């Protein structure tokens, strides 16, 4: 399919169901449009673009595993390519009118591939400085933590949907003779938003500042920012090597990043599950998803 860059911007980027406001999104959209043009010329499907991004995600980790400190630049290029293609696959889907839920599922799965690549790659760098008895347990716990962070969020939706199916007797094994119901409570309707974003009227300026500082500290440990942070560390270490500085003396950026993401994800993974149960976030999601038609969600 032959589309001009202008047509790709109009169809592939401006027709998104959500509005993008961040500087990161706007910056990478300026890059991804050219990848989209290339893939459309090749006749690639959206899922093929997503698979290409997953290959790049895995390759970045493999370069750090196989080449050690000599693989920083290659790993950074691979992960930067993954990030660009993560925008491009959706643009290809919109240009071809081939948007599917299965494609979105594959896209989400690709993010876990790069998380694994980042942890495995940087764990190998940390092994240059520390004993395996320290690095391996911390790395495994950190990887488990980032999966727990993902599960803590996705299970909210799964449990809420399953409970709705039980209550409406739409499960194949439903017992129609039993009344299954529970009161959620309107007071829980916006609990999730209050936890994640904070209410505009609640809290002192000091508390708001504390929450903002907390987010600044923990944000690079997960989500898209962990990818950008890993890319930045890789290119920083590559520049240090090019300047003929000592790997052993300056690769501490890499192993420090490894311990940071590992410890942060261990703490946050367990903490999120505890908070979800304690604040009854499942009930809140159920209330807002199935009973409050005006509720909006952050994906």
Phi, psi and omega in degrees: 000130183253110176234146176282164177301320179298319179292325178295318178298316183291316185270315187276333185251319184275353179260018177294146178289344176242155179269132178261125183241346185282153179296324179298312180299313182296324181292314183286336175296329178292335179269316188297333182299329180283324173296319179298316177303316181296313182292326177294322177295326178283346182080026181284149174273162178302320180294327177294323176295319179297318178297320176301319179294323179293323177297317177296321179299315180290323181296323179300315177295323181295322179297319178289327178291318186273326186253351180063226183292346178278355183257009184300311184296319180293319178296317179298319179295317180297315182288329174293321176296320176302315184296320178293317180290336177296333173276324188290324184298321177292324178294319177298318180298318180289323178294323181269357184058044182236041177285126180224154175292327178297323177294320176296321178299314179296323179296316177297320180298325180299330179294327177288331176297315181288329176299316178297316179299319180296314181295314181294318181296312182285336174295325177294323176293320179296331180294341177288342186243336187228162179292146175302333179295340177263312187292313186295312177298318181296317180295317180294318178293322178295318178294320176297324180296319181289330174289324176296322178298320177292317180294323180302326178275313185292329179291334175302314181290320181296313181294318180299317179293319179297319180294324177294321177295322178295315184292328181266007177058041181254005174280147181298331182258020184297137175267101185290349181271353182250133176272117181245116181199163174201155180271126179274313180097124182295335182293344181269359190301325184242022181296321182295319179295321180296323180289318187279319189245340182080141179278151185291336184261341186268151174088148178279163176304326179295318178294320178296321178294320179297317179296320180294317178296322178298317180294322178298321182288318188267341184303318181292357182270356182201176179065205181292332184291334177293328178291313180296322178295318179296320178298315181298316180296318180298313181290327177296315179293325178295321178295320179297319178294319180299327179281007177063034175269162186290128176299315185296328182275336186240355176289005180293340173301319183288311183287332175294321177296321179299311181292325178298308183291330180291307182295317181300317182286330174299311183292312184290325179299311178291319182297322180294319179296317178300315182294320181299320180286315184295320183266005177055051182290332178297315178299323179295315179297318179300313181301313184286329184281319188249347184238334180253106184288341184265000183287145175240150185237156172254124180273000000 
